[in-house]
Structure formats: C-alpha cells, structure tokens
Amino acid sequence: MVNSELTLLESKHPGRDAERQYELLVGIDEQKHELLKTLSLLMDTDKLHHWQKHHHKKGLPLMQHIEAGTPLIILSGEVGCGKTALAQVIGTPLAKKLNKPVKVFETPSNIRGSGLVGEISNRITETFESVKAKLKNDELGILIIDEADDIATSRAQNQAHHEDRAGLNVLIKQIDSIRRSNKKLAVIMITNRVVVLDPAVRRRTSLHLIFERPVGEKLDEVLAWILSGTDYSDAEFRKLKSIALKKKIPYSFSDLIQRAGRQAIFNAIENNVAFDISLFLEILECTEPTPLIEEQKLN
C-alpha cells in the first residue's frame, strides 16, 4: 500500500504550457535532441526491431544488449543550466513524436522519509509501484528523480549509512525491474554531483547528458535570444559579451535569463521605457554569477 504522505507530482503530455517551456529552453539544443532521441528509442522498441529486420536480417548480437538495457538516463552538471526544466517538459515532444500520451512523474522532496528503519527502501518501492499502477498499457511514462545523489550515493562513501545502502540496493532493483514489466517507463535521474553516484547506477545508464554554463557560441546564442525584438549594433553586442566574460566564473542560463533578464524587464516596465541592450548590460554588470557547485560547498 502506498504511503499517503508520499505524493508524486504528475503531469500529462502533450500540453501547450510544456510545449512553450520546451521552446524557451535556449542554448541546450544538443541535450534536447539527444534526450528526445534516446527516450523515443527506449519507448518505441518496434522501431528497433523493424530497423534490424530491414538492415540486418541475420540479426546483430549487440542488439540483444540494447534491448535488454535499462531505461535510465542521467542529467548532470551545473546548477541553473536547464536539467530539471528539460526533464519536466520533454514529455510533450516525446508524445508528439510517438503519437502516444505521456505521463511525467516527479518524486517528492521528502522521498527519504523521516529516517525510520527501512523507510527509504519502502518509499522507493512505493514510488515505482505507484507510477506503474498509474500507467495504462497505451501510455508512456517518465519518472524524474531530482537531486538523485540524495538516494543513489555510492556505497563506497565513508558516510554511507546502512539505510542509505539498503535504499540504493532497492533503487537498483526497481530500475532493473522496469524491463521485465509490461510498462513503457523511463527514469531520469538529475544531479549536480554525478561523481558521487554509485557505479552500479552509472553503469546502467542508456544516456548521460552533461549540462554546462554557456560560453563561446552558446553564450552568443543566449544573449542574442534575450535581446530578440530589440535593435543593437555589433559593437554593443561585443561590449555586452565582454562584460559577461569579465566575471571570474561563467553565468548560468538562469543567471542570464531569470535573474538579469527578468530584472531588466522589471526596470523597463517600472520606468515606462523600452527594454534594450543598454538596460540589460547595466543590470548584468551588477549581477554576480551563481557560485559554482564546489564553491557552494565551501561557503
């Protein structure tokens, strides 16, 4: 029986809001493409069979490993770079590509429970059972486990408690059991500290995508997107970029869009003036980048 306190967030796809949010994720086109491609192939096993039958009539031994693989994906990298945002909305392009409804589930922040003996193991089991029960045979499912290092930390870590190790063992068994079920379910684990994940978890991944802060062409792309709808010269754009690059650490996507961009828009509205590159530059100069993960640990 599922613990009533264990509440999974659930969203249905395709959806207009999710589609808009997906399009607004700028600067991570490669991650968007790879995640959608991998999920679609994990869910559409018929396509794999038809491809093999057409191109390799005698079969490919490697395909047996692919078909028996674990539907697990890891998204890792710096904070504020779109990992969670992408996972939350990928269901809509996936639903459209495969022409099937998709349900996206998110584990609650209290997935670990209160620390009682056996509780974390029970809650992990309840999570997977609940998701499978809510999926109809014609539906596709995605289970998002954010801050995955909280329940998938390596058993070799010195501070690893017995309950944590037990919970990790249950997590691995539940992930392995997906292929044996008749449910089309993929698990997306999100972490800022992929190095602490247990090797057994990392070995099971069908895809590991790394998200980094925008630099070079990615920075150009994000800045140009922010300034879409405004007029500016090449010289002004170069100055803006030089201001961004003067910081000791790169800005994250959320630093540029959510913090500096939003504040610049607020100031323009408050002063009843047009939003332009000079206003954004002024705000950006006063906005310090979010500390890197390692720096956050030290502070």
N, C-alpha and C positions, 0 to 999 in steps of 0.2 A: 504494500500500500504506500502511495506517495505521500510524503510528509507535507501537510498543508502549508507549512512555513516555507517550503521550497517552491518558489514561484518563478517559472520561466517566462521571460518576455517573448512574445510571439508576434510575428508579422507575416502577412500573406502577400505573395507576389504573383504577377506583376502589379505594380502600383505607380500612380503618377508621381507621388512625392519621392519615392525611391528612384524613379527614373530621372527626375530633376536633380536629385542629390548625386546620382551617379555621373551625370554630365558635368556637374560642378567640381568634380574631383580632377583638378588640373595638375599636370606635371607628373602624373603616375600612369601614363598610358601603357607602358610596358607591363606594369604589375596588373593593370586592369585586363589587358589582353591575355596574359598568362593564366591568371586566376580563372577567367571565364572559360578559356580553352580546356584547362585541366578539369574543372568541375563538369563541363559538358561531356567530356570523355569518360569520367568516372561514373556519371549517371546514365549515359547512353551506351551501354555495353553492346547493343545490337550493331551500332556503327563499327565497333572494333571487329565484330565477327564478320560483317559484310566486307570490310576492308581486307581482312586476312583471306577470306574466301576468294576475293577478286584478284589479289596480287600474289598470294602465296597458297596455292591450292593444296600443297603438301603440308602446310602448317609451319609455324615458327615456334620452336621451343620457348623462346623468350616471351611470347605472348602468354604462356601459362603463368609466368611470374607476374606479368602485368595484370591479368585478370584476377589473380589471387591477391593482388596488392591491397594495402589498407587505404581506405578513402580518407586520409588525414593530410591536412595542409597546414603549414606553419607560416604565419606572417610575423616577421620580426623587424626590429630596427628602432630608430629614434622616436621619441615622443613627438606628437603633433605632425606626423607625416602621412596620415591617412589610412593606417592599418584597420582600425575599428570601423571607421566611416565606410571604407570599401566593403568590408565583410558584411555590414548591415544592409547594404543595398544591392549586392551582387545577385541576389535572388531574382530581381526584375529582369536584367538582361539574360540571365540563365533561363527563366521561364519563357521569355520570348524566343530564345534560340531553339529550345527543345519543344516549345509549344505544349508545355505542361505546367500546372500550378506548382509553386514552390512555397514551402513554409520555412521561415528562418526563426530559430530559437536561440535565445541568449541566456547563459547561466547567470544566476543572481550573484551579487557581490558577496553574499553570505554562504556560498557553496560549501565552505569548510565547516560551517556549523559553529557550535559553541565550544568544541574541543572535547566532547564526551568520547569515551572509548568506543571505537567502531563507527562513530557518527560520520566522519568524512567518507568512509567507504560506502556506507549506506546511502549517503546523499548523492554520491557519484552514480551508484547503481540506479537510484530513483530517477535521476536526471535522464539517463539513457532510456530507461523503461518508459518514462513519461513521453519522451519525444517519439519513440517508436509507436506508442499507443495512439498518438495524435496524428500520425501519418497514415493516410489512406493508401491503398495499393497503387493508385494512379498519381500520387503526389510525390514530389521530390522534397527532401529536407536538408537543411544545413543547421548544424549545431555550432554556435560560436562560444568558445571558452576564452574569455578575455583574461588578461593577466595570468596566463596559463602556468607561469613559473610558480604560482601560488600552490598548485596541486600536482605539478609534474616535475618538481625539483629532483635532481639526480640523487639516487640513493647513496652515492659516494660522498655527498656533502657531510661534513663533520656534524653539522647541526641538525641533520635529518632525524626527526623523531620517529619512533616505531609507528605511530598512527599515520605519519606522512608516507612512510614506505608502504604501509598496507594500502593506503588510499591510491598510491601510484600503481601498485600491482592491479588493483581493481580497475583503474582507469585504462590501463593497457589491455586488460581482458575485455573490457566493454568495447574498446575501439576495434579489437580483433574480431569481436562477435558480429560486427555490422555486416561483414561479407557473408556470414553464414545465415543471416536473416534475409527475409524477402523484402526488406525496406531499402529504398534508394536514399541513403543518408550519407552525408559527408560531414566531417568535423573540421572546423577551422580553429586552430589554436593561435592566440595572439600574445606576443610577449615582447618586452623591451630588453630582456636578458636571455637570449636564446642559449647562451653558453651554460646556463645552469640547468637546462632541461636534461632529463635523464637520457642517456644514449639510446635506450630501448625505444623511447618515444621518437627521437630524431631519426632513427633507422627506419621507422615505419612511414615516414612522410613520402607522399607522392609528389609533393611540390613544397619547396621552401622559398618564399619570396622575401627579399630584404628591402626595407624602405629607408631611404637616406634623405638628409636635408638637401634642398635644391641648390645646386651650384652649376656654374657654366651655362650650358644651353637650357637646363631645367630652370635655373633662376631667371634667365631671359624670358622663358615661356610663362612663368608665373607672374612676373612683373608686367609683361605685355597683357596678360589676361586681366589683371587688376585694373589696368588703365584702359581697357576696352571701352569705346564710347567717348573717349577724350582725345584731344589733339595735343601733340607734343613733338618736339624735334629730336633728332638723333643725339644731339649734344645733351639735351635734357635727360634723355634715357641713359646715356653713358654716365652722367653725373649721379643719377639715382642708383645705378648699379654699383658705382664706386663707393657710394655711402654704405650700401649693404655689405660690400666686401671688406670694408674697413674694420668691421667688428671682428673680435678675436675668434668667435665661433659663428658658423652659418646660422641664418634664420631658419626656423622650421616653416612648413607650409602654413600652419595655424598662426605663427608669429606674423607672417606677411599678410595673410588674408583676414583672419579673425581678429587679430589684435590691431595692427597698424591700419589695415584697410578699413575695418569697421569704424575705428575711432576717427579716421579721416572723413568718412561719410557723415558720422555724427556731427563733427565740427562744421562741415559744409552746410548741413541742414540747420544747425543752430544759428549760424551766421547768415543764412539765406544766400549762399554763394554756390557757384558750380564746383563740383569736385574736379580737381585737376592734378597734374603731376607734382606741382609745387606744394600743394597741400599735403599730398601723400608723403612727399620727401620730408617735409617738416615734421610730420608725425613719426616717420621711420627713424629719423635721427635721434628722437627721444625714446625710442623703443629698444630695450635691450633684448637680445635673443634669449629664449628659454635655455637654461643651463643644460648641458649635455648630461646623459644618464649618469656617467661616472662622477661628474661634478655634483649632481643632486645627492649622490650617496655621501659625499664628503661634507655637505652643508647640513 
